[in-house]
Amino acid sequence: MPSSPVNDAPGIGPNILGPLCYAGGWLTGLIFFVAVRQMPVTDPRQRFLRFHSAQSLVVFGAISIAWIVLAWVPLMPLMLSGLGFVLWLLLMFKAYEGGYYKLPIAGDFAEQL
């Protein structure tokens, strides 16, 4: 994998911090989103972690709300849980690779946060 400014930052690498934004769903997304605001703008990890934490917050927050609202519909909680699990694995893997994998609607919204 070629070197990038994000991967050359001192401290814990983004290939560890990126997936951690998704590890606990919207809760870790919120924690990292707040923590990233404390990082200096000159830190190359700041933009990377801000995007992934915001996307985690949006995606898993929306799935959690949909799960609560649609819990009475037969099989809907199971389908939403399956979707959440697949997205969780995909997004953690893509963040581990160091990429900016942007989901169609949630990624656009996350970029604006």
FIKE-745027 format. One line per field, with one value per residue: residue in one letter; x, y, z of N, C-alpha, C, CB in turn. Coordinates in nm, 4 decimals, always signed. Glycine has a CB too. Example, Ala and Ser with C-alpha at 12.3 -4.5 7.8 and 13.67 -1.06 7.14 Angstrom:
BEGIN
rest (A | S)
n.u (+1.3190 | +1.2850)
n.v (-0.5690 | -0.2250)
n.w (+0.7800 | +0.7080)
ca.u (+1.2300 | +1.3670)
ca.v (-0.4500 | -0.1060)
ca.w (+0.7800 | +0.7140)
c.u (+1.3200 | +1.2900)
c.v (-0.3300 | +0.0030)
c.w (+0.7800 | +0.7870)
cb.u (+1.1308 | +1.4084)
cb.v (-0.4473 | -0.0598)
cb.w (+0.9046 | +0.5725)
This chain:
BEGIN
rest (M | P | S | S | P | V | N | D | A | P | G | I | G | P | N | I | L | G | P | L | C | Y | A | G | G | W | L | T | G | L | I | F | F | V | A | V | R | Q | M | P | V | T | D | P | R | Q | R | F | L | R | F | H | S | A | Q | S | L | V | V | F | G | A | I | S | I | A | W | I | V | L | A | W | V | P | L | M | P | L | M | L | S | G | L | G | F | V | L | W | L | L | L | M | F | K | A | Y | E | G | G | Y | Y | K | L | P | I | A | G | D | F | A | E | Q | L)
n.u (+0.0847 | +0.0653 | +0.2363 | +0.0819 | -0.0005 | -0.1737 | -0.1171 | +0.1424 | +0.1406 | +0.2380 | +0.2119 | -0.0731 | -0.1785 | -0.4011 | -0.5127 | -0.5838 | -0.7322 | -0.9363 | -1.1136 | -1.1968 | -1.3729 | -1.6068 | -1.6464 | -1.8138 | -2.0598 | -2.2928 | -2.2268 | -1.9426 | -1.8801 | -1.9802 | -1.8194 | -1.5598 | -1.6078 | -1.6448 | -1.3960 | -1.2178 | -1.2511 | -1.0882 | -0.8377 | -0.5449 | -0.5763 | -0.3736 | -0.2947 | -0.2672 | -0.4412 | -0.6784 | -0.8881 | -0.9474 | -1.0334 | -1.2437 | -1.4271 | -1.4842 | -1.5828 | -1.8091 | -1.9574 | -2.0047 | -2.1644 | -2.3894 | -2.4784 | -2.5138 | -2.6662 | -2.8995 | -2.9823 | -3.0316 | -3.2434 | -3.4352 | -3.4674 | -3.5872 | -3.8269 | -3.9464 | -3.9788 | -4.2051 | -4.2858 | -4.3026 | -4.0083 | -3.8562 | -3.6762 | -3.4816 | -3.3886 | -3.2851 | -3.0865 | -2.9192 | -2.8429 | -2.7099 | -2.4964 | -2.3565 | -2.2852 | -2.1302 | -1.9093 | -1.8077 | -1.7495 | -1.5653 | -1.3558 | -1.2895 | -1.2073 | -0.9873 | -0.8170 | -0.7466 | -0.8917 | -1.1386 | -1.4232 | -1.7250 | -2.0579 | -2.3601 | -2.5837 | -2.5587 | -2.2832 | -2.2493 | -2.3953 | -2.2444 | -2.0025 | -2.0674 | -2.0917)
n.v (-0.1174 | +0.2173 | +0.4966 | +0.7581 | +1.0990 | +1.0784 | +0.8281 | +0.8679 | +1.0175 | +1.1043 | +0.8967 | +0.6933 | +0.5100 | +0.5895 | +0.3624 | +0.2170 | +0.3940 | +0.4793 | +0.2483 | +0.2230 | +0.4313 | +0.3277 | +0.1052 | +0.0856 | +0.1563 | +0.4249 | +0.5438 | +0.5356 | +0.6771 | +0.9297 | +0.9887 | +0.9982 | +1.2022 | +1.4267 | +1.4255 | +1.4661 | +1.7293 | +1.8520 | +1.8116 | +1.9444 | +2.1420 | +2.1091 | +1.8480 | +1.5609 | +1.3483 | +1.4507 | +1.5331 | +1.2867 | +1.1273 | +1.2839 | +1.2647 | +0.9831 | +0.9443 | +1.1087 | +0.9875 | +0.7384 | +0.8161 | +0.9200 | +0.7016 | +0.4752 | +0.5923 | +0.6557 | +0.3955 | +0.2927 | +0.4580 | +0.3955 | +0.1263 | +0.1412 | +0.2788 | +0.1102 | -0.1325 | -0.2793 | -0.3898 | -0.6977 | -0.8919 | -0.6681 | -0.5523 | -0.7542 | -0.7477 | -0.4863 | -0.5085 | -0.6952 | -0.5477 | -0.3383 | -0.4807 | -0.5738 | -0.3284 | -0.2272 | -0.4062 | -0.3618 | -0.0817 | -0.0615 | -0.2162 | -0.0709 | +0.1720 | +0.0793 | +0.0221 | +0.2759 | +0.4395 | +0.6687 | +0.5732 | +0.6481 | +0.6384 | +0.6498 | +0.8456 | +0.9007 | +0.9496 | +1.1900 | +1.3606 | +1.3356 | +1.4526 | +1.7196 | +1.7795)
n.w (+0.0000 | -0.0909 | +0.0557 | +0.2398 | +0.3360 | +0.5539 | +0.6596 | +0.7417 | +0.9683 | +1.3032 | +1.5987 | +1.6874 | +1.4108 | +1.1341 | +1.0296 | +1.2446 | +1.4079 | +1.2318 | +1.1784 | +1.4438 | +1.4739 | +1.3784 | +1.5339 | +1.7656 | +1.6627 | +1.6345 | +1.8755 | +1.9221 | +1.6984 | +1.7652 | +1.9895 | +1.8732 | +1.6882 | +1.8493 | +1.9794 | +1.7671 | +1.7042 | +1.8835 | +1.7899 | +1.6307 | +1.3346 | +1.1557 | +1.1769 | +0.9864 | +1.0159 | +1.0987 | +0.9115 | +0.7912 | +1.0126 | +1.1002 | +0.8877 | +0.8860 | +1.1463 | +1.1435 | +0.9387 | +1.0542 | +1.2690 | +1.1341 | +0.9687 | +1.1451 | +1.3404 | +1.1983 | +1.1283 | +1.3833 | +1.4702 | +1.2736 | +1.3363 | +1.5895 | +1.5284 | +1.3385 | +1.4674 | +1.5200 | +1.2820 | +1.1187 | +1.0869 | +1.0191 | +1.2165 | +1.2181 | +0.9521 | +0.9414 | +1.1342 | +1.0112 | +0.7826 | +0.9112 | +1.0259 | +0.7990 | +0.6784 | +0.8866 | +0.8914 | +0.6274 | +0.6267 | +0.8354 | +0.7322 | +0.4984 | +0.6126 | +0.7520 | +0.5430 | +0.4785 | +0.3158 | +0.1801 | +0.1872 | +0.0728 | +0.1512 | -0.0465 | +0.0300 | +0.3046 | +0.3265 | +0.1839 | +0.3477 | +0.5812 | +0.5069 | +0.5144 | +0.7798)
ca.u (+0.0000 | +0.1505 | +0.2345 | +0.0048 | +0.0198 | -0.2520 | -0.0465 | +0.2724 | +0.1220 | +0.2927 | +0.1139 | -0.1516 | -0.2126 | -0.5424 | -0.5647 | -0.6406 | -0.8324 | -1.0489 | -1.2120 | -1.2521 | -1.4869 | -1.7233 | -1.6488 | -1.9299 | -2.1740 | -2.3048 | -2.1676 | -1.8011 | -1.8783 | -1.9990 | -1.6999 | -1.4504 | -1.6440 | -1.6157 | -1.2515 | -1.1464 | -1.2582 | -0.9792 | -0.7106 | -0.5048 | -0.6135 | -0.2554 | -0.2765 | -0.3246 | -0.5458 | -0.7990 | -0.9920 | -0.9792 | -1.1118 | -1.3678 | -1.5191 | -1.5294 | -1.6657 | -1.9377 | -2.0302 | -2.0507 | -2.2731 | -2.5060 | -2.5259 | -2.5634 | -2.7739 | -3.0197 | -3.0254 | -3.0880 | -3.3743 | -3.5251 | -3.4939 | -3.6839 | -3.9543 | -4.0049 | -3.9657 | -4.3318 | -4.3042 | -4.2387 | -3.8782 | -3.7831 | -3.5573 | -3.3817 | -3.3305 | -3.2038 | -2.9672 | -2.8323 | -2.7876 | -2.6136 | -2.3774 | -2.2824 | -2.2248 | -2.0281 | -1.7896 | -1.7573 | -1.6929 | -1.4435 | -1.2515 | -1.2474 | -1.1320 | -0.8594 | -0.7352 | -0.7061 | -0.9674 | -1.2572 | -1.5377 | -1.8400 | -2.1880 | -2.4280 | -2.6552 | -2.4997 | -2.1490 | -2.2656 | -2.4367 | -2.1312 | -1.9026 | -2.1131 | -2.0866)
ca.v (+0.0000 | +0.3355 | +0.5848 | +0.8814 | +1.1868 | +1.0302 | +0.7141 | +0.9103 | +1.0996 | +1.0414 | +0.8428 | +0.5784 | +0.5287 | +0.5952 | +0.2288 | +0.1712 | +0.4903 | +0.4818 | +0.1455 | +0.2458 | +0.5226 | +0.2451 | -0.0136 | +0.0846 | +0.2190 | +0.5705 | +0.5927 | +0.5660 | +0.7859 | +1.0539 | +1.0113 | +1.0422 | +1.3296 | +1.5293 | +1.4254 | +1.5179 | +1.8754 | +1.8975 | +1.7909 | +2.0602 | +2.1325 | +2.0691 | +1.7036 | +1.5016 | +1.2520 | +1.5222 | +1.5247 | +1.1449 | +1.0828 | +1.3613 | +1.2055 | +0.8501 | +0.9537 | +1.1662 | +0.8867 | +0.6394 | +0.8780 | +0.9316 | +0.5704 | +0.3898 | +0.6660 | +0.6358 | +0.2563 | +0.2780 | +0.5236 | +0.3132 | +0.0033 | +0.1739 | +0.3167 | -0.0017 | -0.2559 | -0.3523 | -0.4542 | -0.8298 | -0.9130 | -0.5444 | -0.5402 | -0.8512 | -0.6977 | -0.3696 | -0.5570 | -0.7546 | -0.4370 | -0.2705 | -0.5646 | -0.5722 | -0.1949 | -0.2175 | -0.4759 | -0.2937 | +0.0489 | -0.0824 | -0.2643 | +0.0392 | +0.2672 | +0.0152 | +0.0391 | +0.4157 | +0.5073 | +0.7478 | +0.5073 | +0.7332 | +0.5831 | +0.7468 | +0.9580 | +0.9278 | +1.0064 | +1.3303 | +1.4337 | +1.3332 | +1.5498 | +1.8538 | +1.8021)
ca.w (+0.0000 | -0.0969 | +0.1716 | +0.2240 | +0.4515 | +0.6673 | +0.7186 | +0.7929 | +1.0880 | +1.4231 | +1.6926 | +1.6400 | +1.2707 | +1.0992 | +1.0015 | +1.3714 | +1.4531 | +1.1383 | +1.2130 | +1.5776 | +1.4598 | +1.3489 | +1.6202 | +1.8542 | +1.5975 | +1.6441 | +1.9994 | +1.8992 | +1.6003 | +1.8398 | +2.0722 | +1.7859 | +1.6273 | +1.9494 | +2.0041 | +1.6501 | +1.7097 | +1.9697 | +1.7193 | +1.5493 | +1.1933 | +1.0799 | +1.1878 | +0.8654 | +1.0509 | +1.1391 | +0.8077 | +0.7767 | +1.1275 | +1.1039 | +0.7912 | +0.9275 | +1.2662 | +1.1028 | +0.8626 | +1.1519 | +1.3435 | +1.0461 | +0.9233 | +1.2522 | +1.4052 | +1.1162 | +1.1423 | +1.5178 | +1.4721 | +1.1924 | +1.4107 | +1.6950 | +1.4682 | +1.2631 | +1.5450 | +1.5197 | +1.1515 | +1.1209 | +1.0228 | +0.9922 | +1.3020 | +1.1726 | +0.8274 | +0.9731 | +1.2045 | +0.9087 | +0.7046 | +0.9979 | +1.0411 | +0.6718 | +0.6659 | +0.9909 | +0.8419 | +0.5082 | +0.6597 | +0.9150 | +0.6410 | +0.4113 | +0.6947 | +0.7819 | +0.4223 | +0.4693 | +0.2123 | +0.2109 | +0.1244 | +0.1022 | +0.1165 | -0.1321 | +0.0918 | +0.4369 | +0.3076 | +0.1454 | +0.4668 | +0.6755 | +0.4616 | +0.5474 | +0.9248)
c.u (+0.0892 | +0.1310 | +0.1523 | +0.0288 | -0.0571 | -0.1785 | +0.0881 | +0.2618 | +0.1788 | +0.1806 | +0.0441 | -0.1984 | -0.3618 | -0.5994 | -0.6169 | -0.7537 | -0.9555 | -1.1535 | -1.2730 | -1.3691 | -1.6165 | -1.7453 | -1.7727 | -2.0510 | -2.1736 | -2.2391 | -2.0191 | -1.7856 | -1.8914 | -1.8758 | -1.5844 | -1.4813 | -1.6134 | -1.4647 | -1.1726 | -1.1484 | -1.1472 | -0.8429 | -0.6736 | -0.5376 | -0.4953 | -0.2295 | -0.3423 | -0.4341 | -0.6792 | -0.9120 | -1.0409 | -1.0717 | -1.2436 | -1.4702 | -1.5735 | -1.6151 | -1.8033 | -2.0200 | -2.0833 | -2.1712 | -2.4010 | -2.5632 | -2.5883 | -2.6682 | -2.9050 | -3.0721 | -3.0884 | -3.2268 | -3.4754 | -3.5621 | -3.5987 | -3.8220 | -4.0235 | -3.9988 | -4.0925 | -4.3589 | -4.2315 | -4.1124 | -3.7975 | -3.6627 | -3.4452 | -3.3129 | -3.2411 | -3.0768 | -2.8686 | -2.7661 | -2.6812 | -2.4850 | -2.2927 | -2.2135 | -2.1121 | -1.8983 | -1.7266 | -1.6866 | -1.5674 | -1.3281 | -1.1991 | -1.1677 | -0.9954 | -0.7630 | -0.6875 | -0.7821 | -1.0839 | -1.3752 | -1.6646 | -1.9678 | -2.2691 | -2.4943 | -2.5882 | -2.3628 | -2.1536 | -2.3032 | -2.3218 | -2.0241 | -1.9401 | -2.1083 | -1.9530)
c.v (+0.1235 | +0.4238 | +0.7092 | +0.9698 | +1.1400 | +0.9168 | +0.7527 | +0.9938 | +1.0283 | +0.9922 | +0.7213 | +0.6069 | +0.5292 | +0.4583 | +0.1627 | +0.2637 | +0.4945 | +0.3757 | +0.1646 | +0.3449 | +0.4446 | +0.1339 | -0.0226 | +0.1530 | +0.3699 | +0.6257 | +0.6256 | +0.6725 | +0.9203 | +1.0881 | +1.0628 | +1.1769 | +1.4451 | +1.5395 | +1.4873 | +1.6702 | +1.9342 | +1.8849 | +1.9172 | +2.0367 | +2.0859 | +1.9191 | +1.6372 | +1.3988 | +1.3203 | +1.5077 | +1.3812 | +1.0983 | +1.1590 | +1.3019 | +1.0723 | +0.8556 | +1.0108 | +1.0643 | +0.7777 | +0.6920 | +0.8819 | +0.7940 | +0.4915 | +0.4602 | +0.6472 | +0.4930 | +0.2344 | +0.3399 | +0.4426 | +0.1846 | +0.0284 | +0.2016 | +0.1969 | -0.1344 | -0.3397 | -0.4247 | -0.5889 | -0.8346 | -0.7850 | -0.5268 | -0.6353 | -0.8027 | -0.5764 | -0.4090 | -0.6194 | -0.6484 | -0.3634 | -0.3489 | -0.5633 | -0.4373 | -0.1766 | -0.2839 | -0.4024 | -0.1634 | +0.0357 | -0.1277 | -0.1515 | +0.1440 | +0.2100 | +0.0288 | +0.1828 | +0.4945 | +0.5867 | +0.6839 | +0.5801 | +0.6636 | +0.6902 | +0.8650 | +0.9984 | +0.9921 | +1.1529 | +1.4147 | +1.4433 | +1.4341 | +1.6922 | +1.8828 | +1.8604)
c.w (+0.0000 | +0.0255 | +0.1398 | +0.3452 | +0.5751 | +0.7370 | +0.7783 | +0.9207 | +1.2103 | +1.5153 | +1.6349 | +1.4985 | +1.2449 | +1.0649 | +1.1288 | +1.4146 | +1.3622 | +1.1694 | +1.3521 | +1.5755 | +1.4395 | +1.4511 | +1.7079 | +1.7948 | +1.6157 | +1.7699 | +1.9822 | +1.7912 | +1.6677 | +1.9228 | +1.9867 | +1.7222 | +1.7217 | +1.9722 | +1.8892 | +1.6486 | +1.7963 | +1.9018 | +1.6424 | +1.4020 | +1.1088 | +1.0865 | +1.0665 | +0.8943 | +1.0758 | +1.0374 | +0.7910 | +0.8896 | +1.1386 | +1.0079 | +0.8415 | +1.0536 | +1.2321 | +1.0257 | +0.9555 | +1.2285 | +1.2596 | +1.0122 | +1.0381 | +1.3378 | +1.3302 | +1.1279 | +1.2796 | +1.5271 | +1.3915 | +1.2650 | +1.5182 | +1.6356 | +1.4030 | +1.3375 | +1.5423 | +1.3875 | +1.1539 | +1.0343 | +0.9977 | +1.0853 | +1.2605 | +1.0455 | +0.8533 | +1.0475 | +1.1071 | +0.8230 | +0.7846 | +1.0129 | +0.9146 | +0.6526 | +0.7666 | +0.9442 | +0.7241 | +0.5440 | +0.7452 | +0.8257 | +0.5527 | +0.4892 | +0.7303 | +0.6641 | +0.4056 | +0.3663 | +0.2659 | +0.1388 | +0.1675 | +0.0568 | +0.0447 | -0.0613 | +0.2221 | +0.4237 | +0.2688 | +0.2669 | +0.5672 | +0.6357 | +0.5003 | +0.6965 | +0.9653)
cb.u (-0.0963 | +0.1219 | +0.3784 | -0.1473 | -0.0217 | -0.3915 | -0.0262 | +0.3452 | -0.0275 | +0.3837 | +0.0112 | -0.2734 | -0.1490 | -0.5629 | -0.4562 | -0.5319 | -0.7706 | -0.9989 | -1.1477 | -1.1428 | -1.4644 | -1.7093 | -1.5269 | -1.8953 | -2.3032 | -2.4507 | -2.1856 | -1.7243 | -1.9898 | -2.1214 | -1.6583 | -1.4238 | -1.7921 | -1.6885 | -1.2033 | -1.2081 | -1.3942 | -0.9792 | -0.7197 | -0.3537 | -0.6648 | -0.1344 | -0.3369 | -0.2155 | -0.5052 | -0.7675 | -0.9386 | -0.8501 | -1.0313 | -1.3410 | -1.4497 | -1.4097 | -1.5966 | -1.9162 | -1.9399 | -1.9375 | -2.2338 | -2.4684 | -2.4106 | -2.4484 | -2.7392 | -2.9900 | -2.9062 | -2.9957 | -3.3640 | -3.4604 | -3.3643 | -3.6358 | -3.9327 | -3.9348 | -3.9296 | -4.4451 | -4.2506 | -4.3374 | -3.8987 | -3.8765 | -3.5949 | -3.4468 | -3.4414 | -3.2841 | -3.0058 | -2.9119 | -2.8988 | -2.6740 | -2.4173 | -2.3774 | -2.3311 | -2.0779 | -1.8247 | -1.8717 | -1.7961 | -1.4685 | -1.3053 | -1.3698 | -1.2102 | -0.8806 | -0.8138 | -0.5622 | -1.0166 | -1.2390 | -1.5443 | -1.8257 | -2.2630 | -2.5296 | -2.8029 | -2.4886 | -2.0735 | -2.3729 | -2.5584 | -2.0700 | -1.8850 | -2.2528 | -2.1120)
cb.v (-0.0001 | +0.4151 | +0.6236 | +0.8514 | +1.3284 | +0.9840 | +0.6067 | +0.9893 | +1.1318 | +1.1400 | +0.9491 | +0.5495 | +0.4225 | +0.6891 | +0.1415 | +0.1644 | +0.6282 | +0.4631 | +0.0095 | +0.2971 | +0.6194 | +0.1851 | -0.0152 | +0.1498 | +0.1611 | +0.6109 | +0.4897 | +0.4387 | +0.7682 | +1.0432 | +0.8812 | +0.9381 | +1.3306 | +1.4979 | +1.2838 | +1.4629 | +1.9195 | +1.8184 | +1.6691 | +2.0886 | +2.2679 | +2.1435 | +1.6489 | +1.4367 | +1.1723 | +1.6688 | +1.5779 | +1.0606 | +1.0995 | +1.5091 | +1.1863 | +0.7590 | +1.0407 | +1.2921 | +0.8253 | +0.6028 | +1.0197 | +1.0064 | +0.4903 | +0.3439 | +0.8145 | +0.6683 | +0.1598 | +0.3419 | +0.6672 | +0.2803 | -0.0514 | +0.2958 | +0.4273 | -0.0162 | -0.2237 | -0.2571 | -0.3630 | -0.9361 | -0.9831 | -0.4252 | -0.5665 | -0.9882 | -0.6613 | -0.2702 | -0.6590 | -0.8498 | -0.3396 | -0.2462 | -0.7081 | -0.6014 | -0.0852 | -0.2829 | -0.6193 | -0.2659 | +0.1342 | -0.1867 | -0.3783 | +0.1046 | +0.3026 | -0.1332 | -0.0035 | +0.4241 | +0.4089 | +0.8983 | +0.3555 | +0.8714 | +0.5318 | +0.6769 | +0.9216 | +0.7983 | +0.9286 | +1.3444 | +1.3662 | +1.1922 | +1.5406 | +1.8737 | +1.6715)
cb.w (+0.1220 | -0.2237 | +0.2138 | +0.2063 | +0.4165 | +0.6216 | +0.6145 | +0.6870 | +1.1093 | +1.4982 | +1.7297 | +1.7340 | +1.1890 | +0.9834 | +0.9372 | +1.4810 | +1.4613 | +0.9971 | +1.2051 | +1.6711 | +1.3420 | +1.2118 | +1.7074 | +1.9836 | +1.6512 | +1.6410 | +2.1100 | +1.8594 | +1.4986 | +1.9302 | +2.1448 | +1.6769 | +1.5888 | +2.0824 | +2.0281 | +1.5204 | +1.7630 | +2.0995 | +1.6228 | +1.5661 | +1.1421 | +1.1307 | +1.3220 | +0.7846 | +1.1738 | +1.1598 | +0.6734 | +0.7751 | +1.2556 | +1.0688 | +0.6567 | +0.9507 | +1.3727 | +1.0174 | +0.7541 | +1.2495 | +1.3874 | +0.9171 | +0.8612 | +1.3393 | +1.4144 | +0.9693 | +1.1216 | +1.6215 | +1.4164 | +1.0575 | +1.4739 | +1.7764 | +1.3650 | +1.1309 | +1.6881 | +1.5491 | +1.0345 | +1.0737 | +0.8931 | +1.0059 | +1.4468 | +1.1482 | +0.7275 | +1.0561 | +1.3128 | +0.8201 | +0.6621 | +1.1338 | +1.0758 | +0.5524 | +0.6855 | +1.1223 | +0.8006 | +0.4108 | +0.7320 | +1.0265 | +0.5538 | +0.3452 | +0.8230 | +0.8165 | +0.2990 | +0.4392 | +0.1135 | +0.1689 | +0.1626 | +0.0334 | +0.2430 | -0.2098 | +0.1172 | +0.5188 | +0.2017 | +0.0351 | +0.5314 | +0.6826 | +0.3108 | +0.4971 | +1.0012)
